[in-house]
Amino acid sequence: MHVLESFSLKGKVALVTGGAGLYGRQIVEALAEAGARTFLAARSVDKLEAVAAEERARGHDVTALHLDLSSDASIEALHKTIIERAGRCDVLVNNAVTRSALDGWKHELDDFDASLRVNASALFKITELFGTTMRANKAGSVINIGSMMGVVGLELGNYVGTDMMPNPSPIYHYEKGGMISFTRWAASILGVDGVRVNCLSPGGFFNGQPAPFVKNYSDRTQLGRMANSTDMKGAIIFLASDASLYITGTNLPVDGGYTAK
């Protein structure tokens, strides 16, 4: 196989949880452009359908489906629907995330549990379901979307001169750090059947943040800028495709060198 052909996803079926957000949108775009039949799933089906329609207009096979990651039945129904429609799933991108208990450290247990149910417990369940299907096919790629915040501590200096995050919470760092550990664990379990599990940890995405934050953050990175709407696309296709057949259990920072400092 020519090396460039190893990056193609033609004939593959991919699922992206989420898909309409800052990172999800470029993940969907990349998978579709590489030739995968792509499903995206989340609670906000209307937003997902807008993304899917845009990709279909570009000639890609993209379908939006409902998914509530807080519900066992919803996760199971999504798995059943995709296998019935496509017969397989070759790529699972665990991208969806809920944001709760983010304001401060002092919360009731239920507040933290609501976040952990989606960002941890549901991650385990959906990966087990689709991982089992991949194991039966003796191939597949699971990509967990982490964050550079799962690798380093909170850099309070990034917020100097702004009113952003005056009272940070540990939950996001805890969950994203745990995702990297889960990646290694799942790679150990699924690897014997040819299923690869990797984590991609992006840096901060430019989204109109206050100028002081953008400068502080950019100065903190090796490449001197925040992430844009295409920076993750190449890394996603690399991990999803046969170009990375001998890579599993790793965390790939796509952060402009933030975690290298």
C-alpha positions in Angstrom: 0.0 0.0 0.0 1.3 3.5 -0.9 1.8 5.5 2.2 -0.7 8.1 1.3 -3.3 5.4 0.7 -2.9 4.3 4.3 -4.5 7.6 5.5 -7.7 6.9 3.5 -10.9 6.0 5.4 -12.8 4.9 2.3 -15.1 2.0 3.2 -14.8 2.8 6.9 -17.6 3.6 9.3 -17.0 6.3 12.0 -19.0 7.5 15.0 -18.3 10.9 16.6 -20.0 11.7 19.9 -20.8 15.4 19.8 -19.8 16.9 16.5 -21.3 20.4 16.5 -18.9 22.0 18.9 -15.5 23.7 18.4 -13.5 20.5 18.1 -16.3 18.2 17.0 -17.0 20.1 13.9 -13.5 19.7 12.5 -13.4 16.0 13.6 -16.5 15.3 11.6 -15.2 17.3 8.6 -11.9 15.4 8.6 -13.4 11.9 8.8 -15.9 12.7 6.1 -13.2 14.2 3.8 -11.1 11.1 4.3 -14.0 9.0 3.0 -15.6 7.6 6.1 -19.3 7.0 6.4 -19.7 9.2 9.4 -22.3 9.3 12.2 -22.4 12.0 14.7 -24.5 11.7 17.9 -25.6 14.0 20.8 -28.6 15.3 22.5 -28.9 18.4 20.3 -29.9 16.7 17.1 -30.9 19.9 15.4 -27.4 21.3 15.7 -25.9 18.0 14.5 -28.3 17.9 11.5 -27.1 21.3 10.4 -23.5 19.9 10.4 -24.6 16.7 8.6 -26.5 18.6 6.0 -23.5 20.9 5.3 -21.3 17.8 4.8 -23.8 16.0 2.6 -23.9 19.1 0.4 -20.2 18.7 0.0 -20.8 15.1 -1.2 -20.1 13.3 2.0 -22.0 10.5 3.8 -22.8 12.0 7.2 -25.8 11.2 9.4 -26.9 12.8 12.7 -28.4 10.6 15.4 -29.7 11.2 19.0 -27.6 10.3 22.0 -28.0 11.0 25.6 -24.8 9.8 27.3 -26.4 9.9 30.7 -28.8 7.1 29.7 -27.8 3.4 29.4 -30.8 2.8 27.0 -29.8 5.7 24.7 -26.2 4.5 24.4 -27.4 0.9 23.7 -29.9 2.2 21.1 -27.2 4.2 19.3 -25.0 1.1 19.1 -27.8 -1.0 17.8 -28.8 1.6 15.2 -25.4 2.0 13.8 -24.7 -1.7 13.5 -28.1 -2.2 11.9 -27.5 0.6 9.4 -23.9 0.2 8.6 -23.1 -3.4 9.7 -19.9 -2.3 11.5 -18.1 0.6 13.2 -14.4 1.0 12.5 -13.7 4.3 14.3 -15.2 5.6 17.5 -14.3 9.2 18.5 -15.3 9.9 22.1 -15.6 13.6 21.8 -18.8 14.6 23.6 -18.5 16.2 27.1 -20.8 17.7 29.6 -19.8 20.8 31.5 -21.0 20.9 35.1 -19.6 21.7 38.6 -17.1 24.0 36.9 -17.5 27.0 39.2 -15.3 26.4 42.2 -14.3 23.4 44.3 -17.1 23.4 46.8 -20.0 21.3 45.4 -22.5 18.7 46.6 -21.5 15.1 45.6 -24.5 15.0 43.1 -23.0 17.9 41.2 -19.8 16.1 40.6 -21.6 12.9 40.0 -23.6 14.4 37.1 -20.4 15.3 35.3 -18.7 12.0 36.0 -21.7 10.0 34.8 -21.3 11.4 31.3 -17.5 12.1 31.1 -16.4 8.9 32.8 -19.1 6.2 33.3 -20.6 6.7 29.8 -17.1 6.8 28.3 -16.6 3.3 29.7 -19.9 2.0 28.5 -19.8 3.3 24.9 -16.2 2.1 24.4 -17.1 -1.3 25.7 -20.0 -1.6 23.4 -18.3 -0.5 20.2 -15.0 -2.0 21.3 -16.7 -5.4 21.5 -18.0 -5.0 17.9 -14.5 -4.0 16.7 -13.0 -7.0 18.5 -15.3 -9.3 16.5 -13.9 -7.7 13.3 -10.3 -7.9 14.6 -9.7 -4.2 13.8 -10.8 -0.7 14.9 -9.6 2.6 16.3 -11.0 4.3 19.4 -9.9 8.0 19.8 -10.6 9.7 23.1 -10.6 13.5 22.9 -8.8 14.6 26.0 -7.3 18.0 26.8 -3.9 19.4 27.5 -5.5 20.2 30.9 -5.4 16.5 31.6 -1.6 16.7 31.4 -0.7 19.9 33.2 -2.1 21.8 36.2 -4.1 25.0 35.9 -2.0 28.0 34.7 -3.6 30.9 36.5 -1.2 33.2 34.7 -3.3 32.7 31.6 -6.2 34.6 33.1 -4.3 37.7 34.3 -6.0 40.8 33.1 -9.4 39.1 32.5 -12.4 38.1 34.6 -12.3 34.5 33.4 -12.3 31.6 35.8 -11.9 33.4 39.1 -12.8 30.3 41.0 -11.7 27.1 39.1 -13.0 23.6 39.7 -10.9 20.4 39.7 -13.5 18.3 37.8 -12.4 19.0 34.2 -8.8 18.3 34.9 -9.6 15.2 36.8 -11.8 13.8 34.0 -9.4 14.6 31.2 -6.4 13.2 33.2 -8.5 10.1 33.8 -9.3 9.8 30.1 -5.6 9.4 29.4 -5.3 6.6 31.9 -8.4 5.0 30.6 -6.9 5.1 27.1 -3.9 3.0 28.3 -6.2 0.6 30.1 -8.5 0.1 27.2 -5.6 -0.3 24.8 -4.3 -3.2 27.0 -7.7 -4.9 27.0 -8.6 -4.4 23.3 -5.2 -4.7 21.7 -5.1 -8.5 21.6 -7.9 -8.3 19.0 -6.3 -5.6 16.9 -8.3 -2.7 18.3 -6.3 0.4 18.9 -7.1 3.0 21.6 -5.4 6.4 21.7 -6.0 9.8 23.2 -5.7 13.2 21.4 -5.3 16.1 23.8 -5.9 19.5 22.1 -4.9 22.8 23.4 -7.0 25.9 23.8 -9.2 26.9 20.8 -9.4 30.5 19.8 -13.0 31.5 20.2 -13.1 35.3 20.7 -11.6 35.2 24.2 -10.4 38.5 25.7 -7.2 39.8 24.2 -5.2 39.5 27.5 -6.1 35.8 27.7 -5.2 35.2 24.1 -1.8 36.9 24.6 -1.1 35.1 27.8 -2.0 31.7 26.4 -0.2 32.2 23.1 3.0 33.3 24.9 2.7 30.1 26.9 2.9 27.9 23.8 5.9 27.0 21.7 4.1 28.0 18.5 2.8 31.2 19.9 -0.9 30.9 19.1 -4.1 29.2 20.1 -5.7 26.3 18.1 -7.8 27.0 15.0 -10.6 25.2 13.1 -8.3 22.9 11.2 -5.4 22.1 13.6 -6.9 18.7 14.8 -7.8 17.3 11.4 -4.6 15.7 10.4 -4.0 14.1 13.8 -7.6 12.6 13.8 -7.1 11.0 10.4 -3.7 9.7 11.4 -5.1 8.0 14.5 -8.3 6.8 12.8 -6.5 5.3 9.7 -4.2 2.5 8.9 -1.3 5.0 9.0 -1.1 4.4 12.7 -1.6 0.6 12.8 1.2 0.1 15.3 0.3 2.9 17.6 -1.9 2.3 20.6 -2.2 3.4 24.3 -0.7 6.8 23.6 -1.6 10.4 24.2 -1.0 12.8 21.4 -0.9 16.5 22.4 -2.1 18.8 19.7 -1.4 21.9 21.7 1.2 24.1 19.9 3.8 22.9 22.4 1.9 24.0 25.5 2.7 20.8 27.4 6.3 21.0 26.3 7.1 24.0 28.4 
